[in-house]
Amino acid sequence: MADKRNYIVYTFPWDEKNGGVIFMHNLVHELNRMGERAFLWKAASISKQGRRQRLRNWLRPEPMVTNPLLDTPVAQRRDLSADSIVIYPELVQGNPLKARHVVRWLLYKPGLLHPFDFGPDEMFFRVGPITDLPGITGGAPDLLMWKINPAYRNENRPDRKGVCYMVRKGKDKPRIPETEAPDAIRIDGLSHAEINDIFNRCDTFYSYDEATMYSQFAAICGCTSVVVPGMFASREEWAGQHPNGRLGIAYGTDPAELDHARATRHLLLQDLQRKEEESLETVRNFVTLTRRRFWA
C-alpha cells in the first residue's frame, strides 16, 4: 500500500551545531507532520577508523541521538523495504543501504570538502544553486529546511564592543587582521546559548564560511555581520548562489557593504519567516516529485 511506503533519511546523530544534520532531522519531522512515514537511519562514520575502533563500534554501538522536540523515529531493519525511498546527503559515498530508490540531497557543494560517489539512477535535490552540480543533476529542485533558531535574539545591550568570528568551512582562506586581534573571539564549537551571548556582546561578526546560518544569527542578535569573501567575485554573484544573504549581511568590509548590512538588518527576521514557509512548500514538492518518480 502506498501509505506504508517509507522515507528513510540516512544521517548522523543530532548535533545542534551541524546545519546539515539539523536539516535532515527536520526533514523527517516535517514529512511525518505531513502524514508521510519517515524515519532516521544512523549513518556510518565517514572518517577513517582503525581496526580497534571499528570492532568497538560493532560490539558496543552508540545509540542514535535525536531531538526530543522533533518527530524523528529511528528505523528498524523491518522499516527498510524494497519500496523505501532512502535519502543520502552528498558526502555519503555510494549506496550503503543498497536501496532501490535513492534521493541524493546536496547540502554542500559535492567535492569541495569530501569526495562523492553517486549512482546512475539517483534523484537529486539541493539547498540552493550554491550546492548544485547541474552537469550531473540536470538542475536539481530545491529542498529547504530553513528555520529560525529561537536561541538567538537581540538583547539590546548598550555596551557592545569587539569582534567575534567563525572559521568552519572557510579554514583555507587567508586570515584578515580583524580576526587576528588578541581579543577577537572564535566561536567555532560553542553552544547556541554561548554564541548568542557573544553575539550580544560584540559589535561585529566575521564568517570565513560563506554559507552558514550563523551569519544570519549574528544579524538577528544585532551584530554587524560580515562574510569574508573568497569564493565569489562580487556580492551579486555570492547572493545569487546564497539568497539568504540578501539582507543584513556584508560581503566583505567595503564601507558600502557594511552600510548595507546595518541598514537592512531589521528586515532579516521577516525575510527568514517567509523562508520558513517557502521551505515547507519545497517539502511538499519533494513528496510530489518522489512519489511520482518512485511510487507511481
Buried (B, 14 or more C-beta within 10 A) or exposed (E): EEEEBBBBBBBBBBBEBBBBBBBBBBBBBBBBEEEBBBBBBBBEEEEEEEEEEEEEEEEEEEEBBBBEEBBBBBBEEEBBEEBBBBBBBBBBEEBEBEBBBBBBBBBBBBEEEBEBEBEEEBBBBBBBBBBBBEEBBEEBBBBBBBBBBEBBBBEEEEEBEEBBBBBBBBEEBEBBEBBEEEEBBEBBEBEBEEBBBBBBBBEBBBBBBBBBBBBBBBBBBBBBBBBBBEBBEEBEEBBBBBEBBBBBBBBBBEEEBBEBBBEBBEEBBEBBEEBEEEBBEBBEBBBEBBBEEBEE
